């Protein structure tokens, strides 16, 4: 009896049942090699599934084989530059490693999925000029339900934009040169609006000045020159911009008396008899009441 566990090569698995002379040939015990291929070179050279020689597999059998189960070889792909995840874990080796090429197999998505890329029509990846890095939208867990992180682009999606179909903005599979200004998509809204008439009033085409992606119809304007959204003039007292801005083509024109209809010019003039320079005009109120208060 010899305790092999005291040597640099403890016996495990099927090695424990071998006859000594199967490894120690010619009664050589002191210089017997401990590397796998010293005994298993015939197995290595004769294997065809996959062909170890043609594939350039390493000679260290323990990377895939064990002494417990020689034929049920496994390979830990996580030790390579391309760990297997999702559906990749169930794919047969030869689907990626064609013709027993294991050492130089490319790790880019398109090297395996170029047919999927070229054949896709929703959207058409080729005409749209999509990048060949499939992982930008696809995952190994769910290939068909692709998603794209728009926040990594120059136009992050917010509000209602997050639920718009890609093709609504990316017309004719244009994904590379789509403009990011509001007016490019909302020209029809701009031209068709009548309350107020944006085109006639020569409103700026920077929709974000008044609109938001959260509530497009509830547009607000920063009324810097007059507190139309607070105090006695808060929204609810008036209904449309046209209540004050009587000329829809010129918002520099406004009228106070359109809402504040005094009984007649004579009585108003009488009330302001002590006010120096008073005149009765639609905009004269603003000269003395710039904050909308009756006391000036």
Phi, psi and omega per residue, in radians:
X1 nan 2.330 3.124
X2 -2.284 2.286 -3.121
X3 -1.514 1.696 -3.076
X4 -1.222 -0.303 -3.118
X5 -1.192 -0.233 3.129
X6 -1.531 -0.002 -3.128
X7 -1.770 3.015 3.070
X8 -1.194 -0.081 -3.100
X9 -2.318 1.392 3.104
X10 -1.113 2.509 3.138
X11 -1.534 2.310 3.097
X12 -2.372 2.837 3.055
X13 0.928 -2.321 -3.086
X14 -1.164 -0.339 3.118
X15 -1.126 -0.439 -3.085
X16 -1.257 -0.299 -3.073
X17 -1.824 0.049 -3.127
X18 -1.359 2.645 2.995
X19 -1.308 2.503 -3.090
X20 -0.947 -0.728 -3.054
X21 -1.277 -0.093 3.066
X22 -1.280 -0.438 3.088
X23 -1.933 -0.663 -3.111
X24 -1.649 1.425 -3.136
X25 -1.343 2.621 3.081
X26 0.973 0.641 3.102
X27 0.940 0.493 3.095
X28 -1.648 2.034 -3.130
X29 -1.972 -0.580 -3.034
X30 -1.309 -0.505 -3.032
X31 -2.010 0.325 3.135
X32 -1.176 2.208 -3.134
X33 -1.190 2.674 -3.114
X34 -1.898 -0.029 3.122
X35 -1.355 2.554 -3.022
X36 -0.985 -0.836 -3.005
X37 -1.147 -0.254 3.097
X38 -1.072 -0.606 3.107
X39 -1.782 -0.497 -2.966
X40 -1.901 0.363 -3.126
X41 -1.104 -0.577 3.107
X42 -1.163 -0.673 3.085
X43 -1.125 -0.768 -3.132
X44 -1.041 -0.869 -3.091
X45 -1.203 -0.502 -3.057
X46 -1.611 -0.156 -3.089
X47 -1.266 2.359 -3.138
X48 -2.102 -0.056 -3.081
X49 -2.294 1.378 -0.064
X50 -1.519 2.954 3.123
X51 -1.265 1.892 -3.047
X52 -1.171 -0.656 -3.106
X53 -1.190 -0.873 -3.111
X54 -1.110 -0.591 -3.115
X55 -1.414 -0.186 -3.126
X56 1.215 0.588 3.129
X57 -1.102 2.600 3.080
X58 -1.163 2.774 -3.102
X59 -1.489 -0.042 3.111
X60 -1.468 1.648 -3.055
X61 -1.063 -0.473 -3.051
X62 -1.173 -0.221 3.095
X63 -1.105 -0.606 -3.120
X64 -2.082 -0.540 -3.061
X65 -1.733 2.813 3.040
X66 -2.299 2.833 3.122
X67 -1.302 -0.265 -3.137
X68 -1.400 -0.745 -3.085
X69 -2.449 1.658 -3.058
X70 -1.188 -0.705 -3.041
X71 -1.379 -0.475 -3.127
X72 -1.514 1.078 -3.078
X73 -1.225 2.467 3.060
X74 -2.290 2.643 3.139
X75 -2.194 2.267 -3.138
X76 -1.477 1.685 -3.074
X77 -1.215 -0.272 -3.132
X78 -1.230 -0.219 3.110
X79 -1.484 -0.045 -3.119
X80 -1.774 3.016 3.073
X81 -1.196 -0.097 -3.104
X82 -2.271 1.390 3.096
X83 -1.116 2.477 -3.140
X84 -1.524 2.319 3.109
X85 -2.380 2.834 3.067
X86 0.931 -2.325 -3.094
X87 -1.161 -0.346 3.122
X88 -1.117 -0.434 -3.095
X89 -1.242 -0.327 -3.098
X90 -1.857 0.038 -3.132
X91 -1.400 2.430 3.093
X92 -1.148 2.481 -3.094
X93 -0.926 -0.732 -3.025
X94 -1.270 -0.166 3.075
X95 -1.255 -0.529 3.087
X96 -1.766 -0.683 -3.118
X97 -1.663 1.313 -3.081
X98 -1.266 2.471 3.113
X99 0.992 0.628 3.086
X100 1.050 0.500 3.062
X101 -1.604 1.900 -3.119
X102 -1.974 -0.608 -3.034
X103 -1.275 -0.616 -3.041
X104 -1.978 0.365 -3.124
X105 -1.147 2.207 -3.137
X106 -1.183 2.672 -3.101
X107 -1.885 0.046 3.122
X108 -1.329 2.549 -3.093
X109 -1.009 -0.800 -3.016
X110 -1.171 -0.312 3.121
X111 -1.147 -0.470 3.062
X112 -1.819 -0.527 -2.973
X113 -1.899 0.359 -3.117
X114 -1.114 -0.557 3.096
X115 -1.163 -0.710 3.084
X116 -1.104 -0.747 -3.129
X117 -1.063 -0.863 -3.083
X118 -1.211 -0.500 -3.060
X119 -1.609 -0.150 -3.094
X120 -1.268 2.344 -3.141
X121 -2.097 -0.043 -3.079
X122 -2.301 1.373 -0.069
X123 -1.500 2.967 3.123
X124 -1.280 1.910 -3.046
X125 -1.188 -0.626 -3.071
X126 -1.193 -0.944 -3.102
X127 -1.169 -0.480 3.132
X128 -1.390 -0.203 -3.132
X129 1.210 0.584 3.135
X130 -1.102 2.578 3.068
X131 -1.158 2.741 -3.103
X132 -1.461 -0.040 3.110
X133 -1.452 1.613 -3.061
X134 -1.028 -0.505 -3.055
X135 -1.149 -0.204 3.095
X136 -1.144 -0.516 -3.119
X137 -2.164 -0.549 -3.058
X138 -1.739 2.818 3.035
X139 -2.298 2.824 3.122
X140 -1.304 -0.275 -3.139
X141 -1.380 -0.763 -3.118
X142 -2.460 1.675 -3.032
X143 -1.195 -0.706 -3.016
X144 -1.365 -0.552 3.141
X145 -1.549 1.274 -3.092
X146 -1.377 2.589 3.089
X147 -2.322 2.654 3.125
X148 -2.221 2.281 -3.133
X149 -1.476 1.670 -3.072
X150 -1.207 -0.282 -3.128
X151 -1.224 -0.220 3.115
X152 -1.501 -0.023 -3.119
X153 -1.765 -3.113 3.113
X154 -1.343 -0.080 -3.116
X155 -2.335 1.396 3.097
X156 -1.098 2.454 -3.130
X157 -1.523 2.340 3.094
X158 -2.389 2.832 3.066
X159 0.931 -2.338 -3.091
X160 -1.147 -0.349 3.135
X161 -1.120 -0.429 -3.089
X162 -1.241 -0.322 -3.093
X163 -1.883 0.050 -3.139
X164 -1.380 2.393 3.100
X165 -1.108 2.447 -3.090
X166 -0.916 -0.735 -3.064
X167 -1.162 -0.290 3.128
X168 -1.181 -0.561 3.112
X169 -1.808 -0.674 -3.113
X170 -1.623 1.326 -3.079
X171 -1.310 2.466 3.125
X172 0.984 0.661 3.088
X173 1.038 0.539 3.076
X174 -1.572 1.869 -3.136
X175 -2.016 -0.086 -3.049
X176 -1.822 -0.466 -3.053
X177 -2.197 0.491 3.129
X178 -1.267 2.206 3.135
X179 -1.165 2.684 -3.094
X180 -1.891 -0.001 3.118
X181 -1.381 2.592 -3.063
X182 -1.019 -0.797 -3.012
X183 -1.024 -0.539 -3.115
X184 -1.022 -0.632 3.128
X185 -1.668 -0.488 -3.003
X186 -1.876 0.455 3.126
X187 -1.034 -0.758 -3.128
X188 -1.116 -0.678 3.101
X189 -1.116 -0.758 -3.124
X190 -1.087 -0.850 -3.087
X191 -1.241 -0.497 -3.063
X192 -1.576 -0.186 -3.100
X193 -1.258 2.353 -3.137
X194 -2.094 -0.050 -3.079
X195 -2.312 1.389 -0.056
X196 -1.504 2.980 3.126
X197 -1.307 1.834 -3.046
X198 -1.143 -0.717 -3.084
X199 -1.184 -0.808 -3.119
X200 -1.138 -0.620 -3.128
X201 -1.436 -0.066 -3.115
X202 0.999 0.738 3.089
X203 -1.085 2.635 3.078
X204 -1.157 2.694 -3.115
X205 -1.585 0.184 3.043
X206 -1.519 1.487 -3.032
X207 -0.961 -0.569 -3.074
X208 -1.132 -0.213 3.083
X209 -1.083 -0.611 -3.111
X210 -2.102 -0.529 -3.056
X211 -1.749 2.809 3.029
X212 -2.263 2.845 3.101
X213 -1.328 -0.270 -3.140
X214 -1.378 -0.790 3.135
X215 -2.431 1.666 -3.068
X216 -1.151 -0.688 -3.052
X217 -1.367 -0.444 -3.136
X218 -1.529 1.036 -3.082
X219 -1.236 2.476 3.073
X220 -2.301 2.626 3.140
X221 -2.168 2.382 3.128
X222 -1.260 1.664 -3.032
X223 -1.420 1.257 -3.011
X224 -0.999 -0.670 -2.976
X225 -1.433 -0.229 -3.102
X226 -2.725 2.371 -3.054
X227 -1.348 1.178 -3.063
X228 -1.325 -0.255 -3.118
X229 -1.840 0.128 -3.109
X230 -2.468 3.007 3.104
X231 1.057 -2.523 -3.104
X232 -1.269 -0.206 -3.131
X233 -1.795 0.233 -3.100
X234 -1.051 2.743 -3.100
X235 -1.060 2.361 -3.022
X236 2.152 -0.514 3.035
X237 -1.381 -0.659 3.092
X238 -2.008 2.818 -3.067
X239 -1.946 -0.730 -3.137
X240 -2.339 2.862 3.094
X241 -1.027 -0.558 -3.095
X242 -1.165 -0.201 3.086
X243 -1.077 -0.602 3.136
X244 -1.875 -0.717 -3.106
X245 -1.583 1.582 -2.999
X246 -1.307 -0.293 3.116
X247 -1.886 1.798 -3.060
X248 -1.130 -0.216 3.128
X249 -1.712 -0.038 -3.131
X250 -2.625 1.765 -3.081
X251 -1.452 0.010 2.998
X252 -1.347 -0.282 3.119
X253 -1.615 2.263 3.108
X254 -2.575 2.900 3.135
X255 -2.460 2.210 3.093
X256 -1.391 -0.642 -3.049
X257 -1.288 -0.124 3.091
X258 -1.155 -0.571 3.084
X259 -1.770 -0.753 -3.106
X260 -1.584 1.301 -3.075
X261 -1.420 1.726 3.078
X262 -1.253 2.821 -3.048
X263 -1.022 -0.782 3.061
X264 -2.934 2.871 -3.083
X265 -1.074 -0.594 -3.082
X266 -1.117 -0.804 -3.112
X267 -1.193 -0.664 3.130
X268 -1.135 -0.722 3.129
X269 -1.117 -0.655 3.123
X270 -1.134 -0.708 -3.139
X271 -1.131 -0.461 -3.096
X272 -1.877 0.465 -3.062
X273 -1.090 -0.478 -3.122
X274 -1.635 0.064 -3.105
X275 -1.602 2.081 -3.097
X276 -1.182 2.309 3.066
X277 1.315 0.237 -3.130
X278 -1.141 2.404 3.006
X279 -2.394 2.627 -3.141
X280 -1.693 1.687 3.086
X281 -2.403 2.846 -3.119
X282 -1.039 -0.441 -3.079
X283 -1.951 0.004 -3.069
X284 -1.161 -0.475 3.115
X285 -0.998 -0.724 -3.072
X286 -1.097 -0.491 -3.113
X287 -1.068 -0.643 -3.115
X288 -1.836 -0.346 -3.106
X289 -2.095 1.036 -3.061
X290 -1.198 -0.313 3.127
X291 -1.783 0.074 3.105
X292 1.438 0.045 3.137
X293 -1.564 2.543 -3.116
X294 -1.138 -0.486 -3.119
X295 -1.452 0.044 3.119
X296 1.761 nan nan
